[in-house]
Amino acid sequence: MNGSRFHVPRALFVAAVLVVLARPAAAHPVPFSYIDVRVDGRVIEVSVVAHAWDLIHDLNLGPETTDERFLDSATLQAQAAAMAAIFGGRLRVEADGRTLTAGPWSAPEALMDRLSVRMRAQYEAVGPPGVVRVSAVMFPYDPVHQTFLNVYEGGQLSAQAILSVDRPSFEHFAGTRQGVWAVIRKFLPSGIHHILIGPDHLLFLVGLLLLGGTLRRLVLVVSAFTVAHSVTLTLAALNIVTPPASVIEPAIALSIVYVGIDNLMVRGGRDMRAWIAFAFGFIHGFGFANVLREMDLPARALGWSLFSFNLGVEVGQLIVVVAVASLLAALRRRSETAGKRIVLVGSLVVIAAGAFWFVERVFFPGGLV
């Protein structure tokens, strides 16, 4: 995703042209700017190209200043400090979470064939960054203005993105060991956070644990769930299989109902929980993937981001399993009758919650008031 030569994918270019054609004739002729970011060790070089029209507007130079007059060498030099203030104030570069300060901006360079101006600046990180975050809304007066961002690493184009009012930031993970650790630091906690705040996934797990059992049995149940949801999480995150949320979310609710009913129907030592966890784990994996896709997965570090998020889910899952299983085992040791009541009451709660979510997600997708 990604320098002095601007590699804009054909699909993005066509989309940009359509935006231009859809605007009134008197509107901005080219609602685009360009930012090239070159990462070389701890030094980050930035090149910004902006159309004369935008700069004339934001410098309040008035209608008598044409693009050609503005691009005259004397005018550019006179406006150099003001343009540097515009670029420096609207562009933020962060390395590993730290906001960097730009060095002096270069003298403005006229690009007559594009009626644009180019200026450069350098940022210096503490060390080679693992993740570089670029944030920019270059010309806020124009709500449809877009900035094409090119990121180079080691002299090679490695990332591209389009920044806009709706998406003002982009994260680039370096193809280095620091980059790998940056991916892990972001996605592993996200996986833990998601499982711990996801009541439907948690209730499904709790329903599977209510009947108790040996450590080996519980490990088998949880492992079956892990294997299944890891498969569909990967398939959906890679956009290989992407069922709609309108199908997946009600199905997750039904899986919770099923677990509760199965707990109440267990007879003669029958224990199908591992198979239930495996079968419904596929569905829950699609639910995890819906969250993961919203996190804007880094294309060059896709494998590590998937691994880290999934590992985080497992860590969060393990925390829940250990806590709930330990509590249930302690209660059963104190009173076998209390243990049976917990299974009954707990299963009824699981069924009721799952049924409520199913009705809400099918008939009230906006949420019940």
Secondary structure, DSSP 4 states (H G I P E B T S, - for coil): ----S----HHHHHHHHHHHHTS-TTS-S--EEEEEEEEETTEEEEEEEEEHHHHHHHTT--TT--HHHHTSHHHHHHTHHHHHHHHHHHEEEEETTEEP-B-PPPPPEEEGGGTEEEEEEEEE-SSS-SEEEEEE-S-TTSTT-EEEEEEEETTEEEEEEEE-SS--EEEEE-SSHHHHHHHHHHHHHHHHHHHHH-HHHHHHHHHHHTT---HHHHHHHHHHHHHHHHHHHHHHHTTSS---HHHHHHHHHHHHHHHHHHHHH--TT---HHHHHHHHHHHHHHHHHHHHHTT---GGGHHHHHHHHHHHHHHHHHHHHHHHHHHHHHHHHH-HHHHHHHHHHHHHHHHHHHHHHHHHHHH-TT---
